[in-house]
């Protein structure tokens, strides 16, 4: 059946991309000047000492062999052990990963929740000053760098008003028990800073998706059978608008991870950003590779999910097994409508 | 979905302003002094349009593209785009539609007044099975079990001679041909046995053989249900086939109106004369240039 082969193909693309990513991640890290032995023993180390250390860690084996053993470990869910601490890389990555996950995992839904109504209203009000104002706000949110937004938030809410901490992080689960209040207090500002940028960007896509949907004939048909404006829009418009918005949400995840690293720096959060920098400086390559491949896998997995959601939303794709864009092409292919003018059917 | 409070009674109990003794003379639909403007520049699309439609009457609305045919139908439905400004009066069974609240209009749409659109290719939601889309017309105006609703939809699909109606109901729009989609739309419009059907060039996008079939279906369905019809077309032959009366609209204004036979025999407006001449292929001399509507419009200053 077409659907099964379509899903199989998408999963196949995911697997091949991930495999390709392991090659790139491994050999780019490999190309970094210097290695963990030099970083650890310092400039004054003798060649013999370096050699001995490299031999202990297996760094004197050919790169291809080391890649193969790393990949073999990955397939078993084993990221290897840190050269420096000897602890499993997964255990090293865990705590900073949790911080970044909370940051992105809270900011993304918040951004979507804010962008949907904002974009919808901007589309409905596009010929009125209120719509222009919304569009202006989202332009502003996009144009201002995320660290600037973060600093403004710190100045206002931490320094002036003193409501929230300016820097630092509190673990959600501590040995003493659940620490939800402190944890949340430390996350409010970083999550907001990250969400503002993403919400602004998403709102623009939501707006243009709805502007397009508002001129579609089927929206007029829906009203002609008895739906009110709003119900026609929610029932027949939202699903079609979601087609383009879902794609953007998936693609934005990568950008959000970058934004998260900047936000972590401003708020002094012990997330993946500072962790990764420190590990690169120490040439703790296995941990670096582990972090990067993990992020790549997350982004690829989200894109796979987007693809599958897309197939679920658009029946035209199920039949043709075509790409994401073909749905848009079909809907864009419409004849002129006599008398309806440049306005929408709303 | 609940209908607006003043609309919630069963069919036939709508409040009427005219006493029931004179019901025969009450038009089903009456437009008076209808003006429509579009956009910032206030481009006028309809100028002082007035007409009446008796219950069961079939009125053809004919004119060039851009003359205001579709605008007239959309104004009746209350579905003009948000850039439109409308003045005048449109009464359905005595009740004013212009300026009526959206909920009251929505309760009327699809139940008492239905519309069949010109573009079957884009008039259906591409993400929803057509049977479910048609079922919405039932569900919105009456409470029925989903099984009963589906049975009604499939019956309606069978009535417009869709082959294998069960399969069609489970199909997505892109799986159907243009003619099939237009039949789905026609069946949907007929589902609630409306008293008025607005047809906006329902066969223009179809090829000629399918066109004839759909017109036959429409003709029979109208005869069976006794619904009145405002039939929009730029094709005289199509209008003459379905309607008793014709109204000719030119540049947003109605230029002449009357029974089909009289109007064809004795057209007064140059546009009507041009349409008739252009349709009379039997009178064309081989090798000579065919007459066009524009030949007749020259000198009218429009």
Interface residues (C-beta under 8 A of the other chain):
Chain A: X127 X216 X217 X218 X220 X221 X222 X223 X224 X225 X226 X227 X228 X229 X231 X235 X236 X239 X240 X243 X313 X314 X315 X316 X319 X327 X330 X331 X334 X335 X337 X338 X339 X340 X341 X342 X343 X344 X345 X346
Chain B: X1 X38 X39 X45 X65 X66 X68 X69 X70 X71 X74 X77 X79 X80 X81 X82 X83 X84 X102 X103 X106 X107 X109 X110 X111 X114 X115 X117 X118 X119 X121 X122 X123 X124 X125 X126 X127 X128 X129 X133 X136 X137 X140 X141 X172 X174 X175 X185 X188 X201 X205
